[in-house]
Amino acid sequence: MDCTVGLGGHAEAILGASPEVRVLGVDRDPQALELARDRLEPFGSRVRLVEADFADLPDVLERLGEGLATGVLADLGVSSLQLDSPERGFSFRRNGPLDMRMGNQGPTAADVVNTYSEEALRDIFWQYGDERQARRIARALARERENQPLETTGDLKRVVYRAKSSPGRSGRRPGRREGRVDPATRVFQALRIEVNRELSRLQTLLDEVVKLIDAEGRLVVISYHSLEDRLVKNSLRRLARGKIDEITGRTHSETRVLEVLTKKPVRPSAEEIAINPRSRSARLRAARRL
Ligand SMILES: C[S@@+](CC[C@H](N)C(=O)[O-])C[C@H]1O[C@@H](n2cnc3c(N)ncnc32)[C@H](O)[C@@H]1O
């Protein structure tokens, strides 16, 4: 089960490596699924593609009449297709509508910046983007939208740049420490996480997924920022430790459902980063279903 099949790169590699394997590919992006369908066509009936949120995987499997999986892969975050399509609104590098939805449903990034309270925006930038100037940027957005709603990635970028380059109360110019990173990076990341409810969906997947994997099956999760990786690390640890008796504080080892196979997350090599710079923040964690 590839729950983030995207453009089908991983699925293609898995299908090519093991002739007896079938892949159920899930993604919430219908545009990506179209491309994956073309790419995986040579594998015929060994591939099944479904548009769904991976948080709903148990229902999807039941609806399809599929049994337990021998392996589950989740390669989190956004795809190159999403990042490189200006009309999807994920990229601060190119102008486009302020959308950022991976699928077709729910509020867009424009809805978030134009309707959330200033305090809610500040918390999102701070918590999901680790943005030090969260308060200042939220204030600038609240002021800007009084004149005119923000509609494009360019509108948002302009407000963030302006907020970050105006001198603070101390007279110092903020944002120096960011070096070569674009000043809008953290705000864009934070909004994307909010729009797609990325952390709550991931937690639901992690809570449910062991029920969908057969004994000896593998769970592999690749994350791209520390908030995701922390959820993955903690969930795998909890499932590998087993339930704790509330009175005695002892763990019931018979309730362990996973063995963690990666003591430390696997990171890309320097050669891989040179070929594929977007892999640079990837951390892979894997576990075996007991
Ligand atoms: C990094 S890309 C995956 C790329 C893929 N492994 C490949 O080889 O092309 C992440 C994909 O996960 C999808 N995605 C993210 N969150 C999702 C969710 N909650 N449910 C389903 N798909 C999700 C995105 O739409 C995106 O296509």
The ligand as a Tripos MOL2 file, in Angstrom:
@<TRIPOS>MOLECULE
LIG
   27    29     1     0     0
SMALL
NO_CHARGES

@<TRIPOS>ATOM
      1 C1          6.2530   13.5470   -1.5250 C.3       1 LIG1
      2 S1          4.8210   13.2400   -2.4920 S.3       1 LIG1
      3 C2          4.9120   11.5470   -2.8680 C.3       1 LIG1
      4 C3          5.7170   11.2500   -4.0870 C.3       1 LIG1
      5 C4          5.6810    9.7760   -4.4670 C.3       1 LIG1
      6 N1          6.2960    8.9420   -3.4510 N.3       1 LIG1
      7 C5          6.3430    9.5360   -5.8100 C.2       1 LIG1
      8 O1          7.2010    8.6500   -5.8810 O.co2     1 LIG1
      9 O2          6.0180   10.2140   -6.7720 O.co2     1 LIG1
     10 C6          3.5440   13.2770   -1.2970 C.3       1 LIG1
     11 C7          2.1590   12.9630   -1.8360 C.3       1 LIG1
     12 O3          1.3370   12.6650   -0.7270 O.3       1 LIG1
     13 C8          0.0640   13.1570   -0.9650 C.3       1 LIG1
     14 N2         -0.5870   13.3340    0.3360 N.ar      1 LIG1
     15 C9         -0.1970   14.1200    1.3410 C.ar      1 LIG1
     16 N3         -1.0300   14.0080    2.3810 N.ar      1 LIG1
     17 C10        -1.9500   13.0830    2.0350 C.ar      1 LIG1
     18 C11        -3.0790   12.5010    2.6960 C.ar      1 LIG1
     19 N4         -3.4280   12.8860    3.9280 N.pl3     1 LIG1
     20 N5         -3.7890   11.5650    2.0500 N.ar      1 LIG1
     21 C12        -3.4500   11.1760    0.7840 C.ar      1 LIG1
     22 N6         -2.4090   11.6960    0.1060 N.ar      1 LIG1
     23 C13        -1.6650   12.6410    0.7250 C.ar      1 LIG1
     24 C14         0.2820   14.4440   -1.7220 C.3       1 LIG1
     25 O4         -0.8620   14.7960   -2.4770 O.3       1 LIG1
     26 C15         1.4880   14.0970   -2.5890 C.3       1 LIG1
     27 O5          1.0950   13.6570   -3.8540 O.3       1 LIG1
@<TRIPOS>BOND
     1     1     2 1
     2     2     3 1
     3     2    10 1
     4     3     4 1
     5     4     5 1
     6     5     6 1
     7     5     7 1
     8     7     8 2
     9     7     9 1
    10    10    11 1
    11    11    12 1
    12    11    26 1
    13    12    13 1
    14    13    14 1
    15    13    24 1
    16    14    15 ar
    17    14    23 ar
    18    15    16 ar
    19    16    17 ar
    20    17    18 ar
    21    17    23 ar
    22    18    19 1
    23    18    20 ar
    24    20    21 ar
    25    21    22 ar
    26    22    23 ar
    27    24    25 1
    28    24    26 1
    29    26    27 1
@<TRIPOS>SUBSTRUCTURE
     1 LIG1         1 GROUP 0 **** ****
